[in-house]
Amino acid sequence: MGRISEQVITDRYAIYLGDCLEVMPAFPDDSIHFSIYSPPFYGLYNYTSNERDLSNNLTYERFLENYTFVVQELHRLTMPGRLSAVHCTDIRSGNTGNQDYLIDFPGDIIRLHERLGFRYVGRYHIWKDALKVRNRTLVKGLAHKTIVDDSAGATLASADYLLAFRKRGENPVPIVHPQGFTEYAGSERMPADRLPYRGWDGDQKQNRYSHWIWQRYASACWEDVRLERVLPFEEAEEDLDEKHPHPLQLDVIDRALALWTNPGERVLSPFAGVGSEIFGAVRGGRFGIGIDIKPSYYRQMVKNLASAAVEEEREQADLFSLAGVAMEPV
């Protein structure tokens, strides 16, 4: 299986330190139920100095050419009728004078997937705090001074997007929710009168708990994502020229897993970073498969997944305690 520097394989997940284009070819056709990931954002971050890192392409066109091979592999691996979700944003192309310009990175991703056999089925907008984006990026057009001096140069805090693509063909294993949605990943407080319907076994038209969640998940604008609910990533940062944005929010991952997978299914992230997608898969009762090329990210991924197991053991202990059952010492 390709050139793998390190790996950890358990009954809950498999993670690899290596180039995804050298690891994925060993996986069988139609073997992945769902993939979710953030591709390297060309020109925005340099993740490593590795020449095989997509973020190190010299031109945007070259980046898209190499990213094509990743999408081709994902298409081969994805089961018919199942989905792949890509987290992305608009890319700033720099500025001329006081004006910023954007590259339609999401649009290029959509066109690439459609060309390679996926069907584009949705774009979910993840709201971003304009002040925090300004403080992190120092984009001139987001400064209040810009609208004071000349608001023709003003810009916006671009949303993040989760793009959903479905492989052509009939889904052989329906994704079912016989009790509707039973968990909500978000910041809003559910009205108290909906709570008694959690896990509703009756007519699902009456399941007011699940309906409330579905109305939020089915919205094109996800304004209730908890932006700071992310895995630890600071220890994975190395050189000053290798910047890592916040990992993908766990709320986004939890929603995608609930929408597009059944428990026990295989979830792949070819650019796993510190393991957010794999962490979400494991915590959600799925089997996670993660690949990353950067050693410091991989080491943090190992730590994050180990912490997931510890948290589950603690939660199980709490449940037994609440039930009045004494657990045997390990």
C-alpha positions, -999 to +999 in steps of 0.1 A: +000+000+000+020+030-013+047+046+008+033+048+043+057+062+070+035+053+100+000+039+106-024+030+134-052+005+126-078-004+152-113-018+150-126+018+150-103+036+126-073+034+103-049+063+099-019+067+077+010+091+074+016+094+037+004+109+004-032+101-002-025+095-039-002+066-028-025+052-001-059+053-018-051+032-048-048+001-026-085+005-014-111-015-034-136+000-058-169+012-043-156+005-008-162+039+009-196+050+020-188+087+025-158+110+023-155+144+039-124+167+039-109+201+033-085+201+004-054+223+007-064+259-002-040+270-029-023+303-022-039+307+013-018+283+034+014+263+030+009+232+050+043+216+045+075+220+025+069+185+009+069+187-029+040+163-030+018+186-009-009+201-031-006+235-014+029+239-029+019+240-065+033+270-082+001+280-100-036+276-094-040+258-127-013+233-117-030+228-083-064+220-100-046+196-124-031+176-094-063+178-074-080+161-103-062+128-094-076+130-059-112+134-070-108+106-096-097+082-068-126+094-046-150+087-074-136+052-079-138+045-041-173+059-035-202+035-035-228+043-062-255+067-050-233+078-020-217+112-013-185+131-010-184+164+009-158+191+003-152+219+028-138+250+011-140+288+008-133+315-018-096+322-022-082+357-021-060+363-051-042+392-034-050+429-039-043+458-061-042+491-042-069+488-016-091+463-034-093+426-028-102+400-054-115+365-051-110+332-070-142+311-072-126+280-057-159+264-048-171+268-084-140+252-098-144+223-073-180+218-085-171+218-122-142+194-116-165+169-097-191+171-124-165+165-151-153+134-133-187+117-128-202+132-096-234+151-095-235+184-075-263+183-050-259+211-025-238+240-011-241+247+026-230+281+038-212+282+072-214+317+087-181+334+097-176+363+122-163+393+102-143+408+130-125+375+138-118+370+101-103+405+099-081+400+129-068+366+116-063+376+080-056+414+082-076+418+049-078+455+043-113+454+029-127+441+062-113+470+082-138+496+093-114+523+081-121+511+045-157+522+046-147+555+062-121+562+035-135+545+004-161+517+007-156+508-030-127+487-016-148+470+011-151+433+010-169+406+031-160+377+054-166+349+030-185+320+043-170+285+044-189+261+022-196+224+024-202+212-011-220+179-015-216+156-045-233+123-052-219+095-073-242+083-101-260+051-096-285+035-072-275+036-035-274-002-025-277+005+013-304+032+022-294+057+049-323+054+074-334+073+104-364+053+118-367+076+148-357+107+128-327+127+141-319+121+177-290+145+182-285+181+173-251+196+166-254+234+169-257+264+191-294+270+193-315+259+223-343+236+213-378+246+226-388+226+256-420+214+240-399+195+214-378+175+239-404+148+247-403+137+211-367+127+211-364+091+198-401+091+188-412+056+177-446+066+164-457+084+132-427+104+121-450+132+109-455+140+146-418+139+155-414+175+164-379+169+179-365+156+146-384+181+125-368+210+144-333+196+137-341+188+101-353+224+094-318+236+104-298+210+086-319+214+054-312+252+054-286+264+029-272+288+056-258+272+087-256+301+111-258+279+142-225+261+138-203+265+169-171+279+152-148+272+181-159+235+185-128+221+169-101+196+179-068+207+194-045+217+166-020+243+180+007+217+188+007+205+152+019+240+140+056+241+132+074+267+111+061+302+109+056+299+072+033+268+077+000+281+088-030+260+097-065+275+100-090+261+124-098+225+116-133+218+103-158+224+130-171+192+146-207+204+143-203+204+105-188+169+105-216+156+129-243+169+106-227+154+075-224+120+092-260+121+103-272+131+069-252+108+047-240+077+067-254+048+087-236+036+119-208+012+111-201+026+076-166+036+063-158+074+063-127+086+045-107+118+048-078+120+023-065+152+039-072+144+075-051+170+092-054+166+129-081+140+125-114+160+129-134+140+104-120+107+118-128+118+153-163+126+144-167+093+126-154+073+156-176+092+180-206+087+158-201+049+156-186+049+121-153+035+109-129+063+101-101+062+075-077+092+076-046+101+056-022+130+060+012+139+046+024+161+074+041+143+104+031+169+130-006+167+120-005+129+120+010+129+155-018+152+167-043+130+150-030+100+169-035+120+202-069+132+192-082+098+184-068+083+216-087+110+235-119+100+218-115+065+232-109+079+267-140+101+265-161+072+254-150+051+284-157+080+307-192+085+293-199+047+296-188+048+332-211+078+339-240+059+323-234+028+344-231+050+375-264+067+367-280+032+363-266+021+397-243-005+381-208-009+396-181-012+370-152-037+375-118-021+378-096-025+348 
